[in-house]
Amino acid sequence: MSETKIAEPTTETTSKDFKGKVDPDWCPGCGDFSVLKSLQVVVSSLGLRPHEVVTISGIGCSSNLPGYFNAYGMHTLHGRSLAVATGVKMANHEMTVLVTGGDGDGYGIGGNHFTHISRRNVDLTYLVMNNQIYGLTTGQISPTSEIGMKTKSTPFGNVEKPLNPITQAIMNGATFVARGYSGDQKHLQMLMKEAIQHHGFSLIDIFSPCVTFNHDNDYAFFRPRVRKLEDEGHNPEDWKSACEKALMWGDEIYIGKFLHVQRPTLDDQEPVLEEGGPIAHRPVAITNEQSETIIKRMM
Amino acid sequence: MKDAEFDFALAIGGAAGQGVATPGNILARMFVRRGLHIHAYNAYQSIIRGGHILLTIRVADVELPCHGDKIDLLMCLNQDTLDRHLQILGPGGRAIYNSDKLEPSEPPEGVTLVPIPVGELTDNNPNKLMQNTAFIGVTTALMGIDFEVLAKAMTEVFKRKGQDVVDLNAGTAKAAFDYTHANFQIFPDPVPSGDEPLAVWSGNDALAMGGAAAGVKFYAAYPMSPATGVLHWMAKNARDLDIMVRQIEDEIGVANIVIGAAHAGARAMCATSGGGFALMTEAIGSAAMMEIPVVYINVMRAGPSTGVPTKTEQGDLWQMLGASQGDFQRFIVAPKNALDAFNTIPELFNLCDAAQCPGIVLSDLLISEGTFSVPAKEINMQPEINRGELITEPRLSNDNGLADPGTREGGGYKRYKDTENGVSPRAILGLEGYVHVVSTDEHDEDGVLISDEFTNPHKRQMMVEKRARKFEGIVDRIAPPELEGPADADVTLLGWGSTWGVIHEACEQLSNAGIIANHLPVKWIVPLHGDEIEEILGRSKRVIIVENNQSGQFARYLRSETGFKANGHIRKYDGEPFMPHHIVAGVQEQLANETEIYVPRHEIMV
């Protein structure tokens, strides 16, 4: 199976070309800055131009990213970015679709779509800035908050087990599953580049610390713990090993590429896309022949 | 509509799984092939096996507005059907049943029993469906149709099961046909022949076909009765029409995925029923905020909540009016029948494209799951398509044919430019020279958020007013409601959506009973032709609003929009649709000043 096609650049782009109209309003020190910067570097390094890319987000601090990124963008409803993005990709499969958001948006309110986009293997890249907290609502637990975490909604400590987006995505059928860390941009950029080039649904769950509301999982927490799968000789086609490593949480936490396999994407299998280009660009009116076929079936 | 010379209703009753549909299909096929019009209503329940189904097929030599009031011939596939419905047959009516197994009660006066020894006629074939085949033969004979017509229809229906099956069924039907002629009198008015053969569709087919004709290239759905038929039509015909059809995990996903496809540039549509629509509402507001045209269909069933999934109601009007938070522009339209639904979809898409906003179609089970004949020449699959101010070509920004990459690539394009009529030219995704961000947050002309850090009350006001201006005068682009029937009438019946047909027929019956009634059907809910409606109703002696719900949703809406208060109301909310005589009785009672709200009691227990 081929990699997702990315056209030869006609004009060199730099990361500055992907700088948006306004600057981010994230708190100083927020992990999301590194994610934005890395994405701008990677997208330009792939020779993509702004009009060939669409960033789609839901709602939350990290979901403001499309406004800071110069490309087509959609800032959709809370939790619905993956649904909207599926519609965009299926209607125009020539576009490079990047979905950006947070853990609450993607794993909480949008959890159903996360499940189903994985099994559908929609050819897009999903970047989740996972800070294990609800930031824009000023600090409540998220689906990835650790047990015992004290927040405004859990003043006596969280009792709910956090979900594991990596194993969940693998089990649901995602074909590229990775974990990044905004404190290691070089590594993150390597993952982003592969994820965007991957033909299929790619998830990168990115530890992107919230320095304002999550004092448990900050840079000081992650820095000594993160280990790179690339240094361990992990085989990204081995889903069992991927799950074992993804579940490790403690003194050692793995980042890197857990799974990378090939499977037909949704648009590969869509009969209407066999020829004729994106449906969004096709003539709207139906032909005489089509009209006759349909009416004949009613007789 | 001209008066019918032939007007006959056949009802087939049985349990789910007994094969009610097959005799219905064969008989309907025979009727439309000879150019007769049909209007069928299937009363059923949310069960795959068991329960009770009553399929009523009305057939006539003229177009039929509704399924009528009477049953001339009752085909009883089980004792339950005989027990439930024998007593509602009128003089001249007949009931077919298997005399080996079923025991009828004393029939009403003038009703003839048609006992059929099914075992004898089928050589005691253990296949229970052979009873149905025999009954089709009986019906064909009773209606005075030649056997060859039935043989042809049976061949078409059974040929894919093999010649043995065709022969077996034709043989059984012939035995029953001959037995009937030998033992019973046929109906006095044999079935005539009409003009050209007619096409057949359901309302859901019509909605789907309207989408196809409008150029829908993306259809998404989550199955929900009674809207699922739209999905089935789309899935079946998609490959021939270049339509992408996707079943999605829930209606929230559906409502959002169509927004994505529409923003990419495709015409996109989805259909659901009230519960699914409730899940869609947040997305509908987001389409309005991002100014993306999408068509959402709500096929109403009896609510609230899960309600009665297989029964009809007009109970979702206020859900439509209140769908999604905030103040925003959307169209709401309630077509009067299947053909109107078909024609409405392309018109609505053109309006939504023009105003860059969502549109809502209100159908209901009565329209959507009904089966109707339609002259093929009335189906225009190539209607006018107007996509409004849509930009579909890239814009190169310098002489050597290359756009400046980067921030300047947008070239000053403002997706939400503050224009005189509020409509900002809309670029589809992926075009060079038009890079922009759309947002569900409030935004500036260029798409930059003004909801968070850069909140600005003047800009907010400007954007609200820009969007509102798109609807100024929009009502003039839509045909206003017209009074049907005599201008000078004793009573004006006002209905909306699917009640058109039944009110139409009720007016004829009222006229025969010496009461002059006219009819004001309202189709466009938003925008509402408030002035025109007030003017028409202002000339009426007495206005009665007819609707298929308990609280008078349209009456309340009309009052809130115009201040108009009707003299009386006829309402029905038992899950079954109105029959013309219900409305006649309601009008008669109201004219006698006995009540302000008349609620008929449904006679057919299904």
Interface residues (C-beta under 8 A of the other chain):
Chain A: T10 T11 T13 T14 K16 D17 F18 K19 G20 K21 V22 D25 R49 P50 H51 E52 V54 I56 I59 N64 P66 G67 N70 A71 Y72 G73 M74 H75 T76 L77 R80 A83 V84 A85 T86 G87 V88 K89 M90 A91 N92 E94 M95 N112 H113 T115 H116 E270 P271 V272 L273 G276 P278 I279 A280 H281 R282 P283 V284 A285 I286 N288 Q290 S291 T293 I294 I295 R297 M298 M299
Chain B: P197 A199 V200 W201 D205 M209 A212 A213 A214 G215 K217 F218 A220 N237 A238 R239 D240 L241 D242 I243 M244 R246 I248 E249 D250 I252 G253 V254 N256 I257 V258 I259 G260 A261 A262 H263 A264 G265 A266 R267 A268 E282 A283 S286 M290 V374 A376 I379 M381 Q382 I385 R387 T392 P394 L402 A403 P405 G406 T407 E409 G410 I428 L429 G430 L431 E432 G433 Y434 V435 H436 V437 V438 S439 T440 D441 D446 G447 V448 L449 D452 E453 F454
